[in-house]
Amino acid sequence: MGKQGSPRSPRPETIDKEEKFGRRSFDSLSGNDLLLGRRIYASEVSKAQGSKHDQNCGSSNKFWKKQHSWLRRNFKSIVLMISVTGFIFCMDSIMVSIFNSDSRAVVQDISRLSNMTLHKNGAVDASPVQMYSRLLNLASDSLAKNEFKPDTPNFREERSSKSSQWKPCADNNKAAVALERSRELSNGYIMVSANGGLNQQRVAICNAVAVAALLNATLVLPRFLYSNVWKDPSQFGDIYQEDHFIEYLKDEVNIVKNLPQHLKSTDNKNLSLVTDTELVKEATPVDYIEHVLPLIKKYGMVHLFGYGNRLGFDPLPFDVQRLRCKCNFHALKFAPKIQEAGSLLVKRIRRFKTSRSRLEEALLGESMVKSTVKGEEEPLKYLALHLRFEEDMVAYSLCDFGGGEAERKELQAYREDHFPLLLKRLKKSKPVSPEELRKTGKCPLTPEEATLVLAGLGFKRKTYIYLAGSQIYGGSSRMLPLTRLYPNIATKETLLTPQELAPFKNFSSQLAALDFIACIASDVFAMTDSGSQLSSLVSGFRNYYGNGQAPTLRPNKKRLAAILSDSETIKWKIFEDRVRKMVEEGQKLRTRPYGRSIYRQPRCPECMCKF
């Protein structure tokens, strides 16, 4: 520091003068003069403070003049910087709100889906089971990048324009000579007790119609056996319109509601009972003529008990084959209460109140009003996904699904309780490893694998998905990959109120009919198991009525297993390309190959006409 009195230290000198003057005043003054001394001191102090204030104000004014000058020079830059910052902040807010809303939707959907996806004991697994974490992260990144990109055609149409050349015509009686059956010419009666759930029963009904026509017999309206698996007491009239069914087929097969009284004692004594085990699977017309027709002629009736898939597809007379198509695609109409609930379901999915396709009209009849207004707003498009990952299917497959020792013990216990014959057969055969089963395409797809396929095909995060299926093994933790990447998920339980679902409670086949309707009416239908009866029937309906505009996605499990075997190293672009090629191969237009299901692949002269 400098010495006092020097130019660098003026302030200490001033203070000393003030202190000297103050002491002198107080020493020399006394009594009343003390007040005068105080006034003098105060005035001096005020002058000194005023001098300091003036100095400060001067320096402050200089500072603000400099600031003002700087602001004027840089005004445009400041405005630009604020604008850019504001834009970035706004975009960030938008993105945060989108993903926050999606996160809330995921939580809500998991809660709403709990009734369907929870494990049978009601518990939700604490930790998610993921077999392909790396690929899921890549899928999530890809969905985020493509969120705001323009929509591209995404499997909305089948892979060949020639598909639209096939038109439904199984109901055209001019295509074949009417069979003109009558009760007087009938050889006798055929009773049918069908097993299984909704879809197995549907196949059994149409097979029974074909057999009745083949054997020139009168068909008694089929009955449904009660199953410990399905636990549904529904009968024909609870699911389908009886009178429409009888009337629609009357020119080709005679159908009655009940067995005549004089034949009931024969049925009660099981004199002409034929069980499912007595008929070979995919039986030919010769099998029925040699083994079933003699019983009809002898007893006046036959009872096909536990009847299901017991009629082959080829060889079969043209008219009889066509009759199967007519039964499946035209004669079997759902009961009015199912049509009304199904119509409500589709309206809420599409957020639209009118029918826009022949598919919906065929399924829902008058319950779905046909659109007559041109230029109306387009209804919401949606994808229907049929997940087959129930505990019985998972256990029966003998595959490993990444759940560790706890999962293996649980599935083994389930097999011991429900599949003792399977375990007995396994003891006598050469064991096959879970890895080999997966490699050969024998394992059902997990929700995680289904999610990766959808992402690989380019379906965006905002895709609206209707989820069909029963209880998912593993509960919500297994569903987490799907609900995280695709939060816009709905089920019949989330779209219909408890009051609207109440008439179908404890009737699994009737509930399955609602899934059947929602899947058929969808813009895109994706299956995870091509062997599923529901998936087969749904894809057949879409082929028959879709006019080439109702594509079905069928992952090839064997090829998908090969793709996923590279999950730790494969690049996302390569994964997308391989998944697309796999699905496109399954979408190629084909006429029905010899021996294949006419319910699944109706593009053939017996069912459809090519123009």
For each residue, the residues with C-beta under 8 A, 3 or more apart:
1: 8 9
2: 6 7 8 9
3: 6 9
4: 9 12 13 16
5: 9 13
6: 2 3 9
7: 2 10
8: 1 2
9: 1 2 3 4 5 6 12 13
10: 7 13 14
11: 14 15
12: 4 9 15 16
13: 4 5 9 10 16 17
14: 10 11 17 18 48
15: 11 12 18 19
16: 4 12 13 19 20
17: 13 14 20 21
18: 14 15 21 22 44 45 48
19: 15 16 22 23
20: 16 17 23 24
21: 17 18 24 25 41 44
22: 18 19 25 26 41
23: 19 20 26 27
24: 20 21 27 28
25: 21 22 28 29 37 40 41
26: 22 23 29 34 37
27: 23 24
28: 24 25
29: 25 26 33 34 36 37
30: 33 34
31: 34
32: 35 36
33: 29 30 36 37
34: 26 29 30 31 37 38
35: 32 38 39
36: 29 32 33 39 40
37: 25 26 29 33 34 40 41
38: 34 35 41 42
39: 35 36 42 43
40: 25 36 37 43 44
41: 21 22 25 37 38 44 45
42: 38 39 45 46
43: 39 40 46 47
44: 18 21 40 41 47 48
45: 18 41 42 48 49
46: 42 43 49 50
47: 43 44 50 51
48: 14 18 44 45 51 52
49: 45 46 52 53
50: 46 47 53 54
51: 47 48 54 55
52: 48 49 55 56
53: 49 50 56 57
54: 50 51 57 58
55: 51 52 58 59
56: 52 53 59 60
57: 53 54 60 61
58: 54 55 61 62
59: 55 56 62 63
60: 56 57 63 64
61: 57 58 64 65
62: 58 59 65 66
63: 59 60 66 67
64: 60 61 67 68
65: 61 62 68 69
66: 62 63 69 70
67: 63 64 70 71
68: 64 65 71 72
69: 65 66 72 73
70: 66 67 73 74
71: 67 68 74 75 78
72: 68 69 75
73: 69 70
74: 70 71 77 78
75: 71 72 78 79
76: 79 80
77: 74 80 81
78: 71 74 75 81 82
79: 75 76 82 83
80: 76 77 83 84
81: 77 78 84 85
82: 78 79 85 86
83: 79 80 86 87
84: 80 81 87 88
85: 81 82 88 89
86: 82 83 89 90
87: 83 84 90 91
88: 84 85 91 92
89: 85 86 92 93
90: 86 87 93 94
91: 87 88 94 95
92: 88 89 95 96
93: 89 90 96 97
94: 90 91 97 98
95: 91 92 98 99
96: 92 93 99 100
97: 93 94 100 101
98: 94 95 101 102 147
99: 95 96 102 103
100: 96 97 103 104
101: 97 98 104 105
102: 98 99 105 106 461 487
103: 99 100 106 107 487
104: 100 101 107 108
105: 101 102 108 109 487 488
106: 102 103 109 110 483 484 487
107: 103 104 110 111
108: 104 105 111 112
109: 105 106 112 113 483 487 489 494
110: 106 107 113 114 476 479 480 483
111: 107 108 114
112: 108 109 491 493 494
113: 109 110 116 117 467 476 479 483 489 491 493 494
114: 110 111 117 118 124 476
115: 118 493
116: 113 467 469 470 471 472 491 493
117: 113 114 471 472 475 476 478 479
118: 114 115 122 123 124 471 475 476
119: 122 123 124 125 391 471 473 474 475
120: 391 471
121:
122: 118 119
123: 118 119 475
124: 114 118 119 475 476 477
125: 119 128 129 474 475 476 477 478
126: 477
127: 477
128: 125 477 478 480 481
129: 125 401 402 403 407 448 474 477 478
130: 133 136 402 448 481
131: 401 402 446 448 449 567
132: 135 136 448 449 452 564 567
133: 130 136 137
134: 137 138 567 568
135: 132 138 139 452 564 567 570 572 575
136: 130 132 133 139 140 448 451 452 481 485
137: 133 134 140 141
138: 134 135 141 142 572 575
139: 135 136 142 143 451 452 455 456 485 572
140: 136 137 143 144 484 485
141: 137 138 144 145 572
142: 138 139 145 146 455 572 576
143: 139 140 146 147 455 460 461 485
144: 140 141 147 461
145: 141 142 149
146: 142 143 149 458 460
147: 98 143 144 460 461 462
148:
149: 145 146
150:
151: 154 460
152: 458
153: 156 157
154: 151 457 458 459 524
155: 457 524 551 553 583 587
156: 153 381 523 524 549 551
157: 153 548 549 551
158: 163 546 548 549 550 551 587 589
159: 551 584 587 588 589
160: 163 548 588 589
161: 164 548
162: 165 589
163: 158 160 166 547 548 589 603
164: 161 547 548 549
165: 162 610 611
166: 163 543 603 608 609 610 611
167: 547 608 609 610 611
168: 171 329 544 545 607 608 609
169: 172 175 607 608 609
170: 175 322 325 326 329 330 544 602 606 607 608
171: 168 326 329 330
172: 169 175 609
173: 176 178 251
174:
175: 169 170 172 322 609
176: 173 318 319 322
177: 319
178: 173 251 252
179: 213 251 252 253 319 323
180: 251 252
181: 185 186 213 216 218 252 253 254
182: 185 186 254
183: 186 218 254 256
184:
185: 181 182 216
186: 181 182 183 189 216 217 218 254
187: 215 216 217 293 296 297
188: 217 218 296 297 299 300 301 302
189: 186 217 218 219 220 256 259 260 263 296 300 301 302
190: 208 211 212 215 217 218 219 220 296 301 302 304
191: 220 223 259 267 301 302 303 304
192: 204 205 208 219 220 222 223 303 304 307
193: 222 223 224 225 303 304 305 306 307
194: 200 201 204 205 208 222 223 224 225 306 307 308
195: 200 201 204 225 227 276 306 307 308
196: 199 200 201 204 227 230 308 533
197: 200 201 227 229 230 232 508 509 512 533
198: 201 202 239 508 509 510 512 513 516 534
199: 196 202 203 512 516 533 534 536 537
200: 194 195 196 197 203 204 308 309 533
201: 194 195 196 197 198 204 205 222 224 509
202: 198 199 205 206 328 332 537
203: 199 200 206 207 308 309 533 537 599
204: 192 194 195 196 200 201 207 208 222 307 308 309
205: 192 194 201 202 208 209 222 236 327 332
206: 202 203 209 210 324 327 328 332 599
207: 203 204 210 211 307 308 309 310 311 324
208: 190 192 194 204 205 211 212 219 222 304 307
209: 205 206 212 213 219 249 253 255 323 324 327 331
210: 206 207 213 214 311 316 320 321 323 324 327
211: 190 207 208 214 215 217 288 292 304 311
212: 190 208 209 215 217 218 219 253 254 255
213: 179 181 209 210 216 252 253 319 320 323
214: 210 211 285 288 289 317 320
215: 187 190 211 212 288 289 292 293 296
216: 181 185 186 187 213
217: 186 187 188 189 190 211 212 296 302
218: 181 183 186 188 189 190 212 253 254 255 256
219: 189 190 192 208 209 212 222 253 254 255 256
220: 189 190 191 192 255 256 257 258 259
221: 236 242 245 246 255 256 257 258
222: 192 193 194 201 204 205 208 219 236 307
223: 191 192 193 194 235 236
224: 193 194 201 232 234 235 236 509
225: 193 194 195 306
226: 231 232 233
227: 195 196 197 230 231 232
228: 231
229: 197 392
230: 196 197 227 508 509
231: 226 227 228 506 508
232: 197 224 226 227 506 507 508 509 510
233: 226 507
234: 224 238 239 507 509 510
235: 223 224 238 239
236: 205 221 222 223 224 239 240 242 245
237: 240 242 335
238: 234 235 335 507 510
239: 198 234 235 236 334 335 338 509 510 513
240: 236 237 244 245 332 333 334 335
241: 244 245 333 334 335 336
242: 221 236 237 245 246 257
243: 246 247
244: 240 241 247 248 331 333
245: 221 236 240 241 242 248 249 255 331 332 333
246: 221 242 243 249 250 255 256 257
247: 243 244 250
248: 244 245 326 330 331
249: 209 245 246 252 253 255 323 326 327 331
250: 246 247 253 254 255
251: 173 178 179 180
252: 178 179 180 181 213 249 319 323 326
253: 179 181 209 212 213 218 219 249 250 323
254: 181 182 183 186 212 218 219 250
255: 209 212 218 219 220 221 245 246 249 250
256: 183 189 218 219 220 221 246 259
257: 220 221 242 246
258: 220 221
259: 189 191 220 256 263 264 267 301
260: 189 263 264
261: 264
262: 265
263: 189 259 260 266 267 299 300 301
264: 259 260 261 267 268
265: 262 268 269
266: 263 269 271 272 299 300 301
267: 191 259 263 264 270 271 272 301 303
268: 264 265
269: 265 266
270: 267 273 303
271: 266 267 299
272: 266 267 295 296 298 299 301 302 303
273: 270 302 303 305
274: 278 279 291 292 295 302 303 304 305
275: 278 279 305 306
276: 195 279 304 305 306 307 308 310
277: 306
278: 274 275 291
279: 274 275 276 283 287 291 292 304 310
280: 283 287 310
281: 309 310
282: 309 310 311 312 313
283: 279 280 287 288 310 311 312
284: 287 288 312 315
285: 214 288 289 315 316 317 320
286: 289 290
287: 279 280 283 284 290 291 292
288: 211 214 215 283 284 285 291 292 293 311
289: 214 215 285 286 292 293
290: 286 287 293 294
291: 274 278 279 287 288 294 295
292: 211 215 274 279 287 288 289 295 296 302 304
293: 187 215 288 289 290 296 297
294: 290 291 297 298
295: 272 274 291 292 298 299 302
296: 187 188 189 190 215 217 272 292 293 299 300 301 302
297: 187 188 293 294
298: 272 294 295
299: 188 263 266 271 272 295 296 302
300: 188 189 263 266 296
301: 188 189 190 191 259 263 266 267 272 296
302: 188 189 190 191 217 272 273 274 292 295 296 299
303: 191 192 193 267 270 272 273 274
304: 190 191 192 193 208 211 274 276 279 292 307 310
305: 193 273 274 275 276
306: 193 194 195 225 275 276 277
307: 192 193 194 195 204 207 208 222 276 304 310
308: 194 195 196 200 203 204 207 276
309: 200 203 204 207 281 282
310: 207 276 279 280 281 282 283 304 307
311: 207 210 211 282 283 288 316
312: 282 283 284 316 595
313: 282 316 321 595 596 597 598
314: 594 595
315: 284 285
316: 210 285 311 312 313 320 321
317: 214 285 320 321
318: 176 321 322 605 606
319: 176 177 179 213 252 322 323
320: 210 213 214 285 316 317 323 324
321: 210 313 316 317 318 324 325 598 606 607
322: 170 175 176 318 319 325 326 606 607
323: 179 209 210 213 249 252 253 319 320 326 327
324: 206 207 209 210 320 321 327 328 598 599
325: 170 321 322 328 329 544 598 602 606 607
326: 170 171 248 249 252 322 323 329 330 331
327: 205 206 209 210 249 323 324 330 331 332
328: 202 206 324 325 331 332 537 540 599
329: 168 170 171 325 326 362 540 541 544 545 602 607
330: 170 171 248 326 327
331: 209 244 245 248 249 326 327 328
332: 202 205 206 240 245 327 328
333: 240 241 244 245 339 365
334: 239 240 241 338 339 342 363 513 517
335: 237 238 239 240 241 338 339
336: 241 339 340 367
337: 340 341 503
338: 239 334 335 341 342 510 513 514 517
339: 333 334 335 336 342 343 363 364 365 367
340: 336 337 343 344 367
341: 337 338 344 345 496 500 501 503 504 514
342: 334 338 339 345 346 363 364 367 513 514 517 518
343: 339 340 346 347 364 367 368
344: 340 341 347 348 496 500
345: 341 342 348 349 492 495 496 514 517 518
346: 342 343 349 350 360 364 368 517 518 521
347: 343 344 350 351 352 353 368
348: 344 345 351 495 496
349: 345 346 380 382 464 466 490 495 518
350: 346 347 379 380 382
351: 347 348 379 380
352: 347 356 377 379 380
353: 347 369
354: 368 369 370 371 372 373 376
355: 360 361 364 368 369 370 371
356: 352 360 371 379
357: 360 361 521 545 546 549 550
358: 361 362 545 547
359: 362 363 520 521 541 542 545 546 550
360: 346 355 356 357 363 364 368 521
361: 355 357 358 364 365 368 370
362: 329 358 359 541 545
363: 334 339 342 359 360 368 517 520 521 541
364: 339 342 343 346 355 360 361 367 368 517
365: 333 339 361 368
366: 369
367: 336 339 340 342 343 364
368: 343 346 347 354 355 360 361 363 364 365
369: 353 354 355 366
370: 354 355 361
371: 354 355 356 376
372: 354
373: 354 376
374:
375:
376: 354 371 373
377: 352
378: 381
379: 350 351 352 356
380: 349 350 351 352 464
381: 156 378 464 523
382: 349 350 463 464 465 466 522 523
383: 454 459 463 464 465 466 522 523 524 525 526
384: 465 466 468 518 519 521 522 524 525 526
385: 450 454 465 466 467 468 526 528
386: 468 469 515 519 525 526 527 528 529 532 534 535 538
387: 445 447 450 467 468 469 472 528
388: 393 444 445 469 527 528 529 532 535
389: 393 394 444 445 446 447 469 472 473 474 478 528
390: 393 394 469 470 471 472 473
391: 119 120 394 395 411 414 471 473
392: 229 395 396 414 418
393: 388 389 390 396 397 444 473 529
394: 389 390 391 397 399 401 411 444 473
395: 391 392 411 414 415 418 419
396: 392 393 415 419 422
397: 393 394 437 442 443 444
398: 426 432 434 437
399: 394 434 437 438 442 443 444
400: 407 408 434 435 438
401: 129 131 394 407 443 446 474
402: 129 130 131 407
403: 129 406 407 408 474
404: 407 408
405: 408 409
406: 403 409 410
407: 129 400 401 402 403 404 410 411
408: 400 403 404 405 411 412
409: 405 406 412 413
410: 406 407 413 414
411: 391 394 395 407 408 414 415
412: 408 409 415 416
413: 409 410 416 417
414: 391 392 395 410 411 417 418 419
415: 395 396 411 412 418 419 422 423
416: 412 413 419 420 423
417: 413 414
418: 392 395 414 415
419: 395 396 414 415 416 422 423
420: 416 423 424
421: 424 425
422: 396 415 419 425 426
423: 415 416 419 420 426 427
424: 420 421 427 428
425: 421 422 428 429
426: 398 422 423 429 431
427: 423 424
428: 424 425
429: 425 426
430:
431: 426
432: 398 436 437
433: 436 437
434: 398 399 400 437 438 443
435: 400 438 439
436: 432 433 439 440
437: 397 398 399 432 433 434 440 442 443
438: 399 400 434 435 441 442 443 561
439: 435 436 558 561 562 565
440: 436 437 558 561
441: 438 556 557 558 559 560 561
442: 397 399 437 438 557
443: 397 399 401 434 437 438 557 561
444: 388 389 393 394 397 399 528 529
445: 387 388 389 449 450 453 528 529 555 557 560
446: 131 389 401 449 450 478
447: 387 389 450 451 472 478 479 481 482
448: 129 130 131 132 136 451 452 478 481 482
449: 131 132 445 446 452 453 528 560 564
450: 385 387 445 446 447 453 454 482 526 528
451: 136 139 447 448 454 455 481 482 485 486
452: 132 135 136 139 448 449 455 456 564 575 579
453: 445 449 450 456 457 526 553 555 560 579 583
454: 383 385 450 451 457 459 463 485 486 526
455: 139 142 143 451 452 458 459 485
456: 139 452 453 575 576 578 579 580
457: 154 155 453 454 553 576 579 580 583
458: 146 152 154 455 576 580
459: 154 383 454 455 463 486
460: 143 146 147 151 463
461: 102 143 144 147 485 486 487
462: 147 488
463: 382 383 454 459 460 486 488
464: 349 380 381 382 383 488 490
465: 382 383 384 385 486 488 489 490
466: 349 382 383 384 385 489 490 491 518 519 522
467: 113 116 385 387 489 490 491
468: 384 385 386 387 491 515 518 519 534
469: 116 386 387 388 389 390 472 515
470: 116 390
471: 116 117 118 119 120 390 391
472: 116 117 387 389 390 447 469 475 478 479
473: 119 389 390 391 393 394 478
474: 119 125 129 389 401 403 477 478 479
475: 117 118 119 123 124 125 472 478 479
476: 110 113 114 117 118 124 125 479 480 483
477: 124 125 126 127 128 129 474 480
478: 117 125 128 129 389 446 447 448 472 473 474 475
479: 110 113 117 447 472 474 475 476 482 483
480: 110 128 476 477 483 484
481: 128 130 136 447 448 451 484 485
482: 447 448 450 451 479 485 486 489
483: 106 109 110 113 476 479 480 486 487 489
484: 106 140 480 481 487
485: 136 139 140 143 451 454 455 461 481 482
486: 451 454 459 461 463 465 482 483 489
487: 102 103 105 106 109 461 483 484
488: 105 462 463 464 465
489: 109 113 465 466 467 482 483 486
490: 349 464 465 466 467 494 495
491: 112 113 116 466 467 468 494 495
492: 345 495 496 501 511 514 515 518
493: 112 113 115 116 496 501
494: 109 112 113 490 491
495: 345 348 349 490 491 492
496: 341 344 345 348 492 493 500 501
497: 500 501
498: 501 502
499: 502
500: 341 344 496 497
501: 341 492 493 496 497 498 504 505 511
502: 498 499 505
503: 337 341
504: 341 501 507 510 511 514
505: 501 502
506: 231 232
507: 232 233 234 238 504 510 511
508: 197 198 230 231 232 511 512
509: 197 198 201 224 230 232 234 239 512 513
510: 198 232 234 238 239 338 504 507 513 514
511: 492 501 504 507 508 514 515
512: 197 198 199 508 509 515 516 534
513: 198 239 334 338 342 509 510 516 517
514: 338 341 342 345 492 504 510 511 517 518
515: 386 468 469 492 511 512 518 519 534
516: 198 199 512 513 519 520 534 537 538
517: 334 338 342 345 346 363 364 513 514 520 521
518: 342 345 346 349 384 466 468 492 514 515 521 522
519: 384 386 466 468 515 516 522 525 534 538
520: 359 363 516 517 525 538 541 542
521: 346 357 359 360 363 384 517 518
522: 382 383 384 466 518 519 525 550
523: 156 381 382 383 550
524: 154 155 156 383 384 551 552 553
525: 383 384 386 519 520 522 538 539 542 550 551 552 553
526: 383 384 385 386 450 453 454 552 553
527: 386 388 530 532 535 538 539 552 553 554 555
528: 385 386 387 388 389 444 445 449 450 555
529: 386 388 393 444 445 532 535
530: 527 535 536 554 557
531: 535 536
532: 386 388 527 529 535 536
533: 196 197 199 200 203 536 537
534: 198 199 386 468 512 515 516 519 537 538
535: 386 388 527 529 530 531 532 538 539
536: 199 530 531 532 533 539 540 597 599 600
537: 199 202 203 328 516 533 534 540 541 599 600
538: 386 516 519 520 525 527 534 535 541 542 552
539: 525 527 535 536 542 543 552 554 600
540: 328 329 536 537 543 544 597 598 599 600 601 602
541: 329 359 362 363 520 537 538 544 545 546
542: 359 520 525 538 539 545 546 550 551 552
543: 166 539 540 546 550 552 600 601 602 603
544: 168 170 325 329 540 541 602 607 608
545: 168 329 357 358 359 362 541 542 550
546: 158 357 359 541 542 543 549 550
547: 163 164 167 358 550
548: 157 158 160 161 163 164
549: 156 157 158 164 357 546
550: 158 357 359 522 523 525 542 543 545 546 547
551: 155 156 157 158 159 524 525 542 587
552: 524 525 526 527 538 539 542 543 587
553: 155 453 457 524 525 526 527 583 586 587
554: 527 530 539 583 586 587
555: 445 453 527 528 559 560 582 583 586
556: 441 559 560 582 585 586
557: 441 442 443 445 530 560 561
558: 439 440 441 561 562
559: 441 555 556 562 563 582
560: 441 445 449 453 555 556 557 563 564 579 582
561: 438 439 440 441 443 557 558 564 565
562: 439 558 559 565
563: 559 560 566 570 575 578 579 582
564: 132 135 449 452 560 561 567
565: 439 561 562
566: 563 569 570
567: 131 132 134 135 564 570
568: 134
569: 566
570: 135 563 566 567 574 575
571: 574 575
572: 135 138 139 141 142 575 576
573: 576 577
574: 570 571 577 578
575: 135 138 452 456 563 570 571 572 578 579
576: 142 456 457 458 572 573 579 580
577: 573 574 580 581
578: 456 563 574 575 581 582
579: 452 453 456 457 560 563 575 576 582 583
580: 456 457 458 576 577 583 584
581: 577 578 584 585
582: 555 556 559 560 563 578 579 585 586
583: 155 453 457 553 554 555 579 580 586 587
584: 159 580 581 587 588
585: 556 581 582 588
586: 553 554 555 556 582 583
587: 155 158 159 551 552 553 554 583 584
588: 159 160 584 585
589: 158 159 160 162 163 603
590: 593 601 603
591: 601 603 604
592: 596 597 598 601 602 603 604
593: 590 596 601
594: 314
595: 312 313 314
596: 313 592 593 600 601
597: 313 536 540 592 600 601
598: 313 321 324 325 540 592 601 602 604 606 607
599: 203 206 324 328 536 537 540 602
600: 536 537 539 540 543 596 597
601: 540 543 590 591 592 593 596 597 598 604
602: 170 325 329 540 543 544 592 598 599 607 608
603: 163 166 543 589 590 591 592 607 608
604: 591 592 598 601 607 608
605: 318 608 609 610
606: 170 318 321 322 325 598
607: 168 169 170 321 322 325 329 544 598 602 603 604
608: 166 167 168 169 170 544 602 603 604 605
609: 166 167 168 169 172 175 605
610: 165 166 167 605
611: 165 166 167
